[in-house]
Amino acid sequence: MPPPLTPAAVVTYNGMSARRSYLGGARRRAPPAKRIWSSVNTLPAPHLRRAALLVAALLVAAVSGCGREAPSFAPGVLEVTSTPAGAAVTLDGLDTGLVTPATFDPLEAGLHEVSVALDGWVASPAVRTVDLGYLGRETADFTLSQTGLSVSSTPPGARILIDGEDTGVVTPAIVGLPDGGTFAVSLDLDGYAVFPAGVTAVVDAGRVTVLEADAFTLRPRRTVVLEGFANVDCGPCPQMTDNLLALTGDPAYGPDRVVFIEFSVSWPNLQDPFYQANPTENYDRFFQYLVAGARTLIADGVKLGSAVDQAVLRPAVDADLAGDPGVLVDVSLDGAASPATATVTLTALRDVDLAGQVLFVALYETGIVLATPPGSNGQTEFHHVFRDRADTLPVLGALVAGQQQAHAVALQLGGRDPATVEVVAFIQDPATLAVLQAGSTAATSRVPPLAEGMHP
C-alpha cells in the first residue's frame, strides 16, 4: 500500500452556511410548533424520541386544524457512513465533531449538505446533498480512497469538472476517483476564459496524480484601461497617481484586469518636461478627449467625475470589468533593436466584428525618480509616464471564434532600458472613443497559441 497522504493534501469541503442544523446555539425564539419538535431532543433514548415525535405530529396537526399555521419542517434521521470508517463529518458547512458512522436523530427535514474528511484519504463524492423527508431516514455514504487527481489553478477558486460533471470542489483540491482511469478535466471560473477548454488525465489506482500547475491558463475576459492627464504644476495630480497605484496594487485589480497610463498636458506649466519630451503625441491624446485641464481621468474612453475619489473610480472600473467583449488582447515587446517592436495579438473567444475599430498602442516608462521637483506641486516620483505611441494605428475587422491575429508596430525606446518600460494596447472606436478591450506587457497571464478546439 502506498504511504498515506499528508493532511494538507486531503480535500475538505467547506460547504454552505447552515440553513437547518441539528446543532444548538443562540437563535431567535422558534414558533410554538417548532418548540414541540425541539423539546423532543431532551428525551434520553432514541425509541422515546421516536414515540414522542408521533405524538407531537398529532398535536401539531390538531393545532393546525384550529387555524394555527402548520410547521414548515419535520424531523427525520440521517446516517452518514464511509469506507473506511472514522472520517470527520461536516453537516451544512459546520463541523459536527462526530466521525463515521454517525447518526443524526432527529434532524429537521429538508436539504442538507454532507461531506467527510479523513487524513490521508480522499472522499468520493466530495459532497452529498440529501433531501430528508418528513420522518424519513436517509443515508449519505462515502468511499474513501488513496486514488485521486490534484488540480490547481491561478487564480484559485475555479470549479473542477470531471467528464463534464461538477465535482463540487474548487481549486486547489484533490478529487477522489477511487477506481482510477482516464478522465476529461475542465475548469470554470466566472469572469475568466480558460485555456485549453479541457485536458485528459490518466489517474493510476492507489496514488494521487498531480495535474501540472500550468495545465490551464485562466485569463480575465475583460481588461480596463485608465488614461490620466497631469501636469507638474497641478496640485492634485500626485493624488491621482497615488490612487491609480493603489487600485492596480490591489490583487483584485492587478495588471491582468486594469492598466493605466499617464499623459501630460501643456498647462498650467507649458514647460512640463514630460509634455515637452513628446509634445505632439501628448497634445493629440488630450485633444482627442477634449481634456480641459490637468487631473483628468478617462476610464475605457469615458471621463470620470473625479480623478482622485476612489468611491468614483472603483465602481466605474467594476462596471467595465463586468463586460465580456469576446476578444482578448496580449502584448509583447522586442527591445533588442531600435526602434523596438511591439506585437499585439488578438484572440477571439467568439465571432466578433471589430470593423471600424482601431488598435491604440503606446509605450510608457514605469517609474521615474527626480532629485528635485520639476514643478510647483512638489512631485518627484512619477509612474506610467507616456513616452511614445505607434504612428500608424492598425484598423481592425471581423474575427471568428478561436482566431488569433497579430499586429506588429514600431515604438521608440529613446535609449531607455526595455526593462523600465511597458506597452499598453487597446481596441477603441475612434467615433465614440469607447474602449472595447485592453492588454499590456505587464499582464501576468498570456493566452497560449491556440490549436483547433482549444478556445473556450
Protein Blocks (a to p, Z undefined) as FASTA:
>chain_A
ZZdddfklpccdebjadfbdcbgcddddddfklmmmmmmmmpmbfklmmmmmmmmmmmmm
mmmmnopacdfbdcdddddddddehiacdeehiaehiacddddddddedddddddddehi
acddfbdcddddehiacdddddddfbdcddddddehiacdeehiaehiacddddddfkgp
adddddddehiacddfbdcddddehiacdddfklpccddfbdcdddddddfklmklmmmm
mmmmmmmmpmklcfkloccdddddfbfblklmklmmommlmmmmmmmnopabehiaceeh
iacfbfkbmklmmmmmmmmmmpcehpacdddddfkbccdddddddddfbdcdfehiacdd
ddddfbdcdfbdfbfnopabdehiafbdcfbdcddddddehiacdddddddeklpafklp
ccddddddfklopafbdcdfkbmbdcddddehkaZZ
